[in-house]
Amino acid sequence: MKARKVAGGHQPIRPSAILTAALAAAVIGCGRDQPIDTSATTDGEQARTSPNRPAKEFDRAHPVVRVETSQGPITIRLDAVRAPVTVRNFLDCANGGFYDNTIVHYADPSKIIVAGGYTSERSLKPPRLAIRNEAHNGRKNVRGTIAMARDQSLIDSATSQFFINLADAPQRDYQGDSADRYGYCVFGQVIEGLDVAERIAQSPTINLGGDLVQTPDPPVIITSIRIVR
């Protein structure tokens, strides 16, 4: 299935544009077959959704995950208090292995990196359910934050793709209730390895068309994302 596009067709991600195609990434999912509620993920729920990956104790309000990449690790503190739906979905993806051996498919020096939707062979991962957009939670798209990519024309269209802000980007914050002003949900903060993200953003890139207009070459691989505490 092809990626869902923004109205007007494919356009490259341009973080400097005000809520244009900046994060109109493909809608790729890892949600359950039923709508995700707003409660934080419990150990039991993780065990049921990821039977081959034993649940472990962690801070349910602010779980910390490590993103292992071919360029080094990035450690992120998530915010399940302000973004419970988003964090739960992200952890379901991470613990279920959805992000294993995916790539950073867009990189813009000193601005942004985007990941979570393409395999190491640069193939689009199968789409699943979208989640509620929690961009109205008060958190801002400032340097070092992690947020969800979505289709600009649909408020609740984020699924698995995420990005790390490498510069303050107020144009991505919640500004109103229409789809083009709703913004992109921030759900955590890089606490270690922001230099790794910045190094990835400086990677040489190749234009393969479609969503892969500024894709690191050679590929930057995310080998896994796991809860560490």
Residue pairs with C-beta under 8 A, 6 or more apart in sequence:
1 124
1 126
1 127
2 124
3 25
3 26
3 27
3 28
3 117
3 124
3 127
3 210
3 211
4 26
4 27
4 127
4 151
4 157
5 24
5 26
5 151
6 21
6 24
6 151
6 152
6 153
7 152
7 153
10 209
10 210
10 211
11 20
11 21
11 24
12 21
12 106
12 213
12 214
13 21
13 22
13 23
13 24
13 25
13 106
13 108
13 112
13 114
13 213
13 214
14 20
14 21
14 22
14 108
15 22
15 108
15 111
15 112
15 167
15 169
15 172
16 22
16 111
17 171
18 171
19 152
19 171
19 172
19 175
19 180
19 181
19 183
20 152
21 152
22 152
22 171
22 172
23 114
23 147
23 149
23 150
23 152
23 163
23 172
23 184
24 149
24 150
24 151
24 152
24 153
25 106
25 114
25 117
25 149
25 150
25 151
25 161
25 211
26 117
26 124
26 127
26 161
26 211
27 127
27 130
27 150
27 151
27 157
27 158
27 159
27 161
28 116
28 117
28 124
28 125
28 126
28 127
28 128
28 159
28 160
28 161
29 126
29 127
29 128
29 129
29 130
29 159
29 160
30 89
30 92
30 93
30 96
30 98
30 128
30 159
30 160
31 89
31 92
31 128
31 129
31 130
31 131
31 159
32 49
32 92
32 129
33 129
35 129
36 85
36 88
36 89
36 92
36 129
36 131
36 132
37 85
38 84
38 85
38 132
39 84
39 88
40 60
40 61
40 80
40 84
40 87
40 88
41 60
41 80
41 87
41 88
41 91
41 92
42 60
43 55
43 56
43 57
44 55
46 53
46 55
46 91
46 92
46 95
47 54
47 55
49 92
49 95
49 96
50 92
50 95
50 96
50 97
53 95
53 96
53 97
55 95
56 227
58 64
58 227
58 228
58 229
59 229
60 80
61 80
61 81
62 77
62 78
62 79
62 80
62 81
63 77
63 78
63 80
63 87
63 91
63 227
63 229
64 75
64 76
64 77
64 78
64 191
64 227
64 228
64 229
65 75
65 76
65 78
65 90
65 91
65 94
65 225
65 226
65 227
65 228
66 73
66 74
66 75
66 76
66 225
66 226
66 228
67 73
67 74
67 75
67 76
67 99
67 193
67 222
67 224
67 225
68 222
68 223
68 224
68 225
68 226
69 104
69 196
69 200
69 220
69 221
69 222
69 223
70 219
70 220
70 221
70 223
71 196
71 199
71 200
71 203
71 220
72 193
72 196
72 199
73 192
73 193
73 196
74 164
74 190
74 192
74 193
74 194
74 196
74 197
75 190
75 191
75 192
75 193
75 228
76 146
76 188
76 189
76 190
76 191
77 188
77 189
77 191
78 87
78 90
78 91
78 146
78 187
78 188
79 87
79 139
79 186
79 187
79 188
79 189
80 87
80 88
82 134
82 137
82 138
82 139
82 187
83 134
83 137
83 139
83 185
83 186
83 187
83 188
84 134
85 131
85 132
85 134
86 131
86 134
86 148
86 158
86 185
86 187
87 187
87 188
89 131
89 159
89 160
90 162
90 187
91 227
92 98
93 99
93 116
93 160
93 225
94 224
94 225
94 226
94 227
95 226
95 227
97 224
98 125
98 160
99 115
99 116
99 160
99 222
99 224
99 225
100 222
100 223
100 224
100 225
101 119
101 120
101 221
101 222
101 223
102 115
102 116
102 117
102 118
102 119
102 120
102 125
102 221
102 222
103 115
103 118
103 119
103 120
103 122
103 215
103 216
103 219
103 220
103 221
103 222
104 113
104 114
104 115
104 200
104 203
104 216
104 219
104 220
104 222
105 114
105 115
105 117
105 118
105 122
105 211
105 212
105 215
106 112
106 113
106 114
106 163
106 211
106 212
106 213
106 214
106 215
107 113
107 114
107 200
107 201
107 202
107 203
107 205
107 214
107 215
107 216
107 220
108 201
108 214
109 201
109 202
110 166
110 167
110 198
110 201
111 166
111 167
111 169
111 201
112 163
112 164
112 165
112 166
112 167
112 169
112 201
113 163
113 164
113 166
113 197
113 200
113 201
114 149
114 161
114 162
114 163
115 161
115 162
115 163
115 222
116 149
116 160
116 161
116 162
116 222
117 124
117 125
117 149
117 160
117 161
117 211
118 124
118 125
118 211
118 212
119 125
120 219
120 221
122 208
122 212
122 215
122 219
124 211
125 160
127 159
128 159
128 160
129 159
130 150
130 154
130 156
130 157
130 158
130 159
131 148
131 156
131 158
131 159
132 156
133 148
133 150
133 155
133 156
133 157
133 158
133 182
133 183
133 185
134 185
134 187
135 173
135 174
135 182
135 183
135 184
135 185
135 186
136 174
136 182
136 183
137 174
137 185
137 186
139 145
139 185
139 186
139 187
140 168
140 170
140 173
140 186
141 147
141 165
141 168
141 169
141 170
141 172
141 173
141 183
141 184
141 186
142 165
142 168
142 169
143 165
143 166
143 167
143 168
144 164
144 165
144 166
144 189
144 190
144 194
145 164
145 165
145 186
145 188
145 189
145 190
146 162
146 163
146 164
146 165
146 186
146 187
146 188
146 189
146 190
147 162
147 163
147 165
147 172
147 184
147 185
147 186
147 187
148 158
148 161
148 162
148 163
148 184
148 185
148 187
149 158
149 161
149 162
149 163
149 184
150 157
150 158
150 184
151 157
152 179
152 180
153 179
153 180
154 179
155 179
155 182
158 184
158 185
163 184
164 190
164 194
164 197
165 172
166 194
166 197
166 198
166 201
172 183
172 184
173 183
173 184
174 181
174 182
174 183
175 181
175 182
175 183
176 182
190 197
200 216
200 220
203 216
203 217
203 220
204 216
204 217
205 214
205 215
205 216
205 217
206 212
206 215
206 216
206 217
207 213
207 214
207 215
208 215
